[in-house]
Amino acid sequence: LVASLVCLGIAFYRYFVQDYVGFFYTYLSVWLHPSYFALFAGFSLFYSGWRLLSEKGCSKTEKLLFRFLIFYLPAFVFMLSSKAGILTCGLSLLMLFAYALFRKHWIPALGLIAFASVQLFFSLTMNNRFVSVPQAIVQAEQNTATDESSAVRMLVLKASWELVQEHILAGVGTGDIKDVLLAKYAEENMTGAAQNKLNVHNQFLENWLGQGLGGIMFLLLLFTW
């Protein structure tokens, strides 16, 4: 909460003093990459809702704070324009909806599902990073040199999967992932990905590409332990 308020304070200062609009994405997030900041906010949203619904001895001040955060955090994440963060907030609200039903808190449950629906609607219709996804898919198919965020990430995932298939058992080695990726980008004329030296951006594919079949199996084991 404090970090987000500081970011907003800086954004307002830039707007009124420097005539600079910085209320979205990397211009707003001065501490972390917007995606990481948004994920922290999404987890905080879930914690706030869980504390309210579980009735774990919250004081009146804490209840007011948690209620404020449930409405404030999704709005801040929307301004961060992180697709992963927005999806995390939506998932958090849906999990809280299920928990509210389990605890038989009917009115909070209805409020949460309504709020999640509103968030989804605004994200899909007003957030440029979601609105541009269909165009990015077409762009990725037609132009491998693109550096548009969504399009280039799709190309990187495709290239990474092709490399995994070539080294499916043993992988390429942890220290060689970047070199192998850059060589693949050059081969496929993916200049946007090469210039930014993009990583796999997917932990499952990265483990599989680096450590082979054993690496991906160990990672999956961690999730099922």
KELO-929609 format. One record per residue (C-alpha): residue in three letters; x, y, z. Coordinates in pm, whole numbers, plus 32768, in hexadecimal, padded with zeros to 4 digits. Example, Ala and Ser with C-alpha at 12.3 -4.5 7.8 and 13.67 -1.06 7.14 Angstrom:
BEGIN
Ala84CE7E3E830C Ser85577F9682CA 
END
This chain:
BEGIN
Leu800080008000 Val811180F68063 Ala81E080AA7F2B Ser80B480D97E47 Leu805882237EED Val81BD829E7EC1 Cys81AB82417D4F Leu806582FF7D2B Gly80FA84277DE4 Ile822184307CF2 Ala813284137BCB Phe806285387C46 Tyr819E86067C86 Arg821785C57B24 Tyr80C1861F7A9A Phe809187677B52 Val81FB87DF7B6A Gln82A687477A39 Asp817687317953 Tyr81BF85BF7926 Val80B484AF7918 Gly8132837779CB Phe800582C57A5C Phe802B817B79A2 Tyr811580527977 Thr828C808F79A3 Tyr8255820579D1 Leu818A81BC7B0C Ser825580A07BA0 Val8396813E7C21 Trp83FD801B7D03 Leu83D37EDD7C38 His83717E647AE2 Pro81F67E9E7AC9 Ser81AF7D287AB1 Tyr82647CD97BF8 Phe81C57E037CA7 Ala806E7D987C29 Leu80A17C327CA3 Phe80F57CB07E00 Ala7FB77D817DF3 Gly7EED7C517D84 Phe7F6B7B807EA7 Ser7F247CA17F95 Leu7DC37CAF7F0B Phe7D8C7B417F59 Tyr7E1D7B6780B8 Ser7D3E7C9480FF Gly7C057BDB8092 Trp7C667AA0814E Arg7C9C7B628292 Leu7B457C038270 Leu7A8E7AC2821D Ser7B4079E48319 Glu7AED7AD28436 Lys7C427AA084D4 Gly7C1B7BA585E4 Cys7C307CDA8507 Ser7C0F7E2785B6 Lys7B297F308525 Thr7C557FE98498 Glu7CD87EAD83F1 Lys7B847E61835C Leu7B707FBE82C8 Leu7CCF7F99823C Phe7C8A7E4481A1 Arg7B427EBD8106 Phe7BF87FE68072 Leu7D097F057FE5 Ile7C0C7E1C7F3D Phe7B957F427E69 Tyr7CDC80017E50 Leu7DCF7EED7DEA Pro7D177E787CAD Ala7D037FE47C3B Phe7E7A80117C76 Val7EC77ECE7BBD Phe7DF17F477A9A Met7ECC80807A8D Leu80067FA77A94 Ser7F7B7F067955 Ser80137DB379A2 Lys7F577C9778FB Ala7FDD7B9C79F9 Gly7F817C857B16 Ile7E1F7CC07A9A Leu7DEB7B4B7A70 Thr7E767B117BCE Cys7D807C0D7C5F Gly7C627B667BA6 Leu7CCD7A0F7C24 Ser7CEE7A977D87 Leu7B8C7B227D7A Leu7B0579D77CF7 Met7BB879157E0A Leu7B2C7A057F0D Phe79D279D37E74 Ala79F5785A7EA1 Tyr7A71788A8005 Ala794C79728054 Leu785B78687FD7 Phe790B776580AC Arg78E6784381DF Lys777B788D817B His77B87A02815E Trp76B97A308049 Ile76BE7BAC8025 Pro783D7BC78019 Ala783D7AA87F1E Leu774F7B607E37 Gly781A7C9F7E60 Leu795E7BEF7E0A Ile78DA7B467CD0 Ala783E7C8E7C5D Phe79857D477C9C Ala7A4C7C3B7BE3 Ser795D7C597ABA Val79857DD47AB0 Gln7AFF7DB47AC3 Leu7B017CB779A6 Phe7A1F7D9278CF Phe7AF47ECB78F9 Ser7C377E0878C8 Leu7BC37D6B7782 Thr7B237EA476F2 Met7BF37FC87774 Asn7D517F4B77C4 Asn7E277F73768C Arg7F067E4C76E2 Phe7DD87D6476D8 Val7D2A7E0E75B4 Ser7E647DEC74DF Val7E8A7C737515 Pro7DC17C0273DE Gln7E8A7CF27306 Ala7FCB7C7573A9 Ile7F757B0D734A Val7F517B7271DE Gln808D7C4371F0 Ala81557B21727F Glu80E97A44715C Gln81427B487056 Asn82747BF870E3 Thr837B7B3A71AA Ala84497C7971D1 Thr833D7D2072A8 Asp83947DAA73FF Glu822A7DD77473 Ser82137D3D75CF Ser81007C39759F Ala81667BDE743B Val82D67BB0748B Arg82877ADE75BF Met81B779F274EA Leu82D879D273F7 Val83C9798F7517 Leu82E8787F75A5 Lys82CF77DB744E Ala844877EA741C Ser84867764757C Trp839D763D7543 Glu844F75E973FE Leu859C75EA74B9 Val850A750D75CA Gln84A0741274C2 Glu860374107439 His869973D37594 Ile85767323763B Leu863B72317716 Ala877872DE778D Gly872E744E774A Val883A754576E4 Gly88C9758B783E Thr886E76A3792C Gly898C778678C2 Asp89477762774F Ile87D577BE7743 Lys8811792C76E7 Asp890E78D875D5 Val882C77D0753D Leu870278BC7543 Leu87C279D9749F Ala883B78EE738E Lys86D2787E7354 Tyr865E79E97343 Ala87647A307238 Glu86FF78F97176 Glu858F795B717A Asn85D47ACF7136 Met853D7B2A7289 Thr85F57C7572A2 Gly85077D0673A8 Ala854B7BE27494 Ala86C07BE67447 Gln86ED7D5B7488 Asn86437D3C75DC Lys86F17BEF7626 Leu85A87B5F769F Asn85A27A2B7779 Val84A6790F775D His83AD79C07843 Asn831F787078AB Gln83B577B079CE Phe8341765B7952 Leu83DA768677F9 Glu851577217890 Asn854B75F67975 Trp850A7501785C Leu85F175B9776C Gly870675DD786D Gln86FD7493792C Gly863B73B5783F Leu852D72BB789D Gly85B9729379FD Gly85A074097A3B Ile8434742979D6 Met83D472EF7A99 Phe847C73767BD3 Leu83C874C37BAD Leu827874177B85 Leu82C773427CB4 Leu82F1747D7D84 Phe818E74E77D29 Thr80FD73937D8A Trp81C2735A7ECB 
END
